[in-house]
Amino acid sequence: MRHTPLGGALSSLAAGKDDEARHALSRMKDESVMARALALALSSGSLANAYDAPSAFEAFIRSRGNIALYGAVSSTLARLYDHYRPHRLLDIGTGDGMALLPAIAEATHVPREIDVIEPSEQMFEKLIGSLSVHAGYTQGFEAFAEDLAQKNHWDMAQSSFALQSIPPSARTKALRRLARHVDRLVVIEFDVPDLPLGSRDLHESLATRYECAASEQEENADLVASGFLVPMLLGQLRAATPSNWEQPASAWLDELTSAGFRAVKVEHVHDYSWASAMCLVADA
């Protein structure tokens, strides 16, 4: 894989060589959105979580590339509603409904009861202004799973680009508990490259994908890069405070199987600048 200045800066950050990274980033600030945002974060000592700035996240998910991505995601969910005809649906990490609301509008069969889990109160308030939910939980998926009662049951649970924000050990534990309370689980995530953790190839891949994601934001590039992309990237590079645990499709399949799901089917959803989106449908 070709080595680039931004990839080298990410390797320095991963190794804890912040001064070296600052020097490299300062030389790229004029031509790289991510270099500019990373340099600002390092100079300010910012350790913000990727979801601490809702305005940055909302601008990101409504950017040019994401409109096509979420359109494909919503169509996939709508098709699954029509095929499996769930009456009770649980959506994990709903956000403000960018995937869920169009899926409901597009589907012929609409679940009778829709429960949502969304830890951001701001996102949740925006969602319920557009959707009448049966039950809403403003907490993380891990805490929700811990409190599940024997009577709780859903025909289908779904999550779009939300499970990757949960540490694998906690995520697998929560999924294992959920498996006893659902008939089926639908997971939509990115099939990211399978590259060794900490390798220069991984850092080059991250540099390319993050810069591409930032460049798509047009007039919101600096807002999205500083408020959302940089915290995500630093979380991936610094093992002490990670905020993202995305993985290849094969690893998602293995994780769902280890959590007690079976007959996992994987299908392509959309080719995206970050990586291809794929859908896993697993029976409990």
C-alpha positions in Angstrom: 0.0 0.0 0.0 1.4 3.5 -0.9 2.6 5.5 2.0 1.2 9.0 2.4 2.1 11.9 4.8 -1.3 11.7 6.5 -0.9 7.9 6.9 2.5 8.6 8.5 0.9 11.1 10.9 -1.6 8.6 12.0 1.1 6.1 12.7 2.8 8.7 14.8 -0.4 9.3 16.7 -1.0 5.6 17.3 2.6 5.3 18.7 2.0 8.3 21.0 4.5 10.5 19.2 2.2 13.6 19.2 5.0 16.1 18.6 6.1 14.2 15.5 2.4 14.1 14.4 1.9 17.8 15.0 4.9 18.6 12.8 3.7 16.4 10.0 0.1 17.7 10.2 1.2 21.3 10.2 2.7 20.8 6.7 -0.6 19.3 5.4 -3.2 21.7 6.8 -3.7 23.6 3.6 -4.5 20.6 1.5 -6.1 18.1 3.9 -9.3 18.6 5.9 -8.4 15.9 8.3 -4.9 17.2 8.9 -6.3 20.6 9.8 -8.9 19.1 12.2 -6.4 16.7 13.8 -3.9 19.6 14.3 -6.6 21.6 16.0 -7.6 18.7 18.3 -4.0 18.1 19.3 -3.4 21.8 20.1 -6.6 22.1 22.2 -6.1 18.7 23.9 -9.7 17.8 22.9 -10.8 14.3 23.9 -14.4 14.6 22.9 -16.5 11.5 22.1 -17.6 11.2 18.5 -21.3 11.7 19.5 -20.7 14.7 21.9 -21.5 17.2 19.1 -24.9 16.2 17.7 -24.8 19.1 15.1 -21.6 17.6 13.6 -23.1 14.1 13.5 -26.4 15.3 11.9 -24.5 17.3 9.3 -22.4 14.2 8.5 -25.3 11.7 8.1 -27.1 14.2 5.8 -24.1 14.8 3.5 -24.2 13.9 -0.2 -22.8 10.4 0.1 -24.9 9.5 3.1 -28.2 10.4 1.4 -27.6 7.6 -1.1 -26.3 5.2 1.6 -29.3 5.7 3.9 -31.7 5.4 1.0 -30.3 2.0 0.3 -30.4 1.0 4.0 -34.0 2.1 4.3 -35.0 0.2 1.2 -33.3 -2.9 2.6 -35.2 -2.6 5.9 -38.5 -2.0 4.2 -38.0 -5.1 2.1 -37.2 -7.2 5.2 -40.4 -5.8 6.9 -42.5 -7.0 4.0 -40.8 -10.4 3.8 -40.8 -11.3 7.6 -43.8 -9.2 8.6 -42.8 -8.4 12.2 -45.5 -7.0 14.5 -43.1 -5.9 17.3 -39.8 -4.2 16.2 -36.9 -3.0 18.3 -34.5 -0.5 16.7 -31.1 -0.2 18.4 -29.3 3.1 18.1 -32.1 4.8 16.1 -30.6 8.3 16.1 -33.2 10.7 14.7 -34.7 8.0 12.5 -32.9 8.7 9.2 -32.9 4.9 8.4 -36.1 3.9 10.3 -38.6 6.6 9.2 -38.1 6.2 5.4 -38.2 2.4 5.8 -41.6 2.6 7.5 -42.8 4.9 4.8 -41.6 2.6 2.0 -42.8 -0.7 3.5 -46.1 -2.3 2.7 -46.1 -4.0 6.1 -45.5 -1.6 9.0 -44.7 -3.2 12.4 -47.6 -2.5 14.8 -45.4 -1.7 17.8 -42.0 0.0 17.4 -39.6 0.3 20.3 -36.4 2.3 20.1 -33.1 2.6 21.9 -31.3 6.0 21.5 -28.9 7.2 24.2 -28.8 10.8 23.0 -31.8 12.6 24.5 -31.5 15.3 21.8 -31.7 12.7 19.0 -34.5 10.9 20.8 -36.6 14.1 21.2 -36.2 14.8 17.5 -37.3 11.2 16.6 -40.5 11.1 18.7 -41.5 14.4 17.0 -41.8 12.4 13.8 -42.7 8.9 15.1 -45.2 7.5 17.6 -43.2 4.9 19.4 -44.6 2.1 21.6 -41.6 2.5 24.0 -38.5 4.6 24.0 -35.3 4.0 25.9 -32.7 6.8 26.3 -29.9 4.5 27.3 -27.1 2.5 25.8 -27.8 -0.9 24.4 -25.6 -2.6 27.0 -27.7 -1.2 29.9 -30.9 -1.9 28.1 -29.9 -5.6 27.6 -29.0 -5.9 31.3 -32.6 -4.9 32.3 -34.5 -7.2 29.9 -37.3 -9.2 31.6 -38.4 -12.6 30.7 -41.7 -11.2 29.2 -39.8 -8.8 26.8 -39.9 -10.2 23.2 -39.7 -8.7 19.7 -40.3 -10.4 16.3 -37.4 -8.4 14.9 -34.6 -6.3 16.3 -32.4 -4.1 14.0 -29.4 -1.8 14.2 -27.9 0.4 11.5 -24.3 1.6 12.0 -24.7 1.7 15.8 -23.2 -1.6 17.2 -19.7 -0.6 16.0 -19.6 2.1 18.7 -19.8 -0.5 21.5 -16.7 -2.4 22.8 -16.7 -6.0 21.5 -16.9 -7.8 24.9 -19.8 -5.6 26.1 -21.5 -5.8 22.7 -21.3 -9.6 22.5 -22.6 -9.9 26.1 -25.6 -7.6 25.2 -26.3 -9.5 22.0 -26.2 -12.8 23.8 -28.9 -11.5 26.2 -30.9 -10.1 23.3 -30.9 -13.4 21.5 -33.2 -14.8 24.1 -35.8 -12.1 23.4 -36.0 -11.8 19.7 -36.9 -14.0 16.8 -34.6 -12.3 14.3 -31.8 -9.7 14.3 -30.9 -7.4 11.4 -27.5 -5.7 11.5 -26.3 -3.2 8.9 -22.6 -2.2 9.2 -19.6 -1.6 7.0 -17.4 -4.4 5.7 -14.1 -2.7 6.4 -10.7 -4.0 5.2 -9.3 -6.8 7.3 -5.9 -5.2 8.2 -3.6 -6.0 11.2 -4.3 -3.7 14.2 -1.6 -1.1 14.5 -0.1 -1.7 11.0 1.0 1.0 8.6 -1.4 -0.5 6.0 -4.3 0.1 8.5 -3.2 3.7 9.1 -3.0 4.3 5.4 -6.4 2.8 4.9 -7.8 5.0 7.7 -6.1 8.1 6.2 -7.7 7.5 2.8 -11.2 6.7 4.1 -11.4 9.5 6.6 -10.1 12.1 4.1 -12.6 11.0 1.6 -15.4 11.2 4.1 -14.3 14.7 5.2 -14.0 15.9 1.6 -17.6 14.9 0.8 -19.0 17.3 3.4 -18.5 20.5 1.3 -19.3 23.6 3.4 -19.7 21.5 6.5 -16.2 19.9 6.1 -14.5 21.6 9.1 -17.5 21.1 11.4 -17.9 17.4 10.6 -14.2 16.7 10.7 -13.6 18.4 14.1 -16.9 17.4 15.8 -17.3 13.8 14.5 -14.6 12.4 12.3 -11.5 13.4 14.5 -13.0 11.9 17.7 -13.9 8.7 15.8 -10.3 8.5 14.3 -8.5 9.2 17.6 -10.7 6.6 19.2 -9.5 4.0 16.7 -5.9 5.0 17.0 -5.6 5.3 20.8 -6.4 2.0 22.4 -6.9 3.6 25.8 -10.0 5.5 24.7 -11.5 3.9 21.6 -14.9 5.0 20.3 -15.3 2.7 17.3 -14.9 -1.0 16.9 -15.9 -1.7 13.3 -14.8 -4.9 11.7 -15.0 -7.0 8.5 -18.3 -8.8 7.6 -16.7 -12.2 8.4 -16.0 -10.9 12.0 -19.6 -9.7 12.4 -20.8 -13.1 11.3 -18.6 -14.9 13.8 -19.7 -12.5 16.6 -23.4 -13.0 16.0 -22.8 -16.8 15.9 -20.9 -16.7 19.2 -23.7 -14.6 20.7 -26.2 -17.4 20.0 -27.7 -16.4 16.7 -27.8 -18.9 13.8 -28.4 -19.1 10.1 -26.7 -15.7 9.5 -27.2 -14.4 6.0 -25.0 -11.6 4.6 -26.0 -9.4 1.6 -24.5 -6.3 0.0 -26.4 -3.0 0.6 -24.5 -0.2 -0.9 -21.0 0.8 -2.1 -19.9 3.8 0.0 -16.7 5.8 0.1 -15.8 4.5 3.6 -16.4 0.8 2.7 -19.3 -1.3 1.3 -22.3 -1.5 3.6 -23.7 -5.0 4.2 -26.7 -6.5 5.9 -26.6 -9.5 8.2 -29.9 -11.3 9.0 -29.7 -13.7 11.9 -32.3 -16.0 13.4 -32.2 -16.4 17.2 
